[in-house]
Amino acid sequence: MFNQFRNKFLLDDSKWNEYTSYFQRLEVPAKTILLEEGEISKKLFIIEKGSIRVWFNNKGKDLTTQFFFENQSVSSIESFMKKLPSPVVIETIEPCVLWWIQKSDLDNIVEEIKEIPELRDRFINMLFERTFDYIKHFVSFIKDSPTQCYLNLIKERPQVVQRVSQHYIASYLGVSTVHLSRIKSQLLHKK
């Protein structure tokens, strides 16, 4: 699993093996809750296989904020880093093979590599990729119409449209499934 990351972190073999040994493998079915809203996040997950969505409940309605796929890391970053109650739920969409690490183990790794700027920066960039994606989605959500948001999704993240069910995509776009069907129908008629 970790071979694709090996060239990103220039460590000697013994350190690499030590750090990867902190990760535990986990296989779970679709619709498994990995973190509940309000819990303190103590794990960071890396997806080997499958997909995950991050969402929150707004007055009884699920609002999806992000999707994650193979080779991406996911956690409630706010909760994980600050030990605050998670504002979101992390749930598998497909059956998943995951690798997870405890916050305390990750803190130990970060403590060791923080004196090596290149390693520290690569690691931090990997962790905060979610935040950057979320900000982009948030700005688009405010600025663009639901149709434009859907077109952006098709262009920038086609795996979401290919692998995620329509009700989760509608939740991500902030529309009903009926409205999403209308958007798709209108786009088909424009072609």
Secondary structure as UniProt FT lines:
FT   HELIX           3..6
FT   TURN            7..8
FT   HELIX           13..21
FT   STRAND          24..28
FT   TURN            30..31
FT   STRAND          33..35
FT   TURN            37..38
FT   STRAND          43..49
FT   STRAND          52..58
FT   TURN            59..60
FT   STRAND          61..68
FT   TURN            70..71
FT   STRAND          73..74
FT   HELIX           77..82
FT   STRAND          89..92
FT   STRAND          96..102
FT   HELIX           103..113
FT   TURN            114..115
FT   HELIX           117..127
FT   HELIX           129..143
FT   HELIX           146..156
FT   HELIX           158..163
FT   HELIX           166..173
FT   HELIX           177..190
//
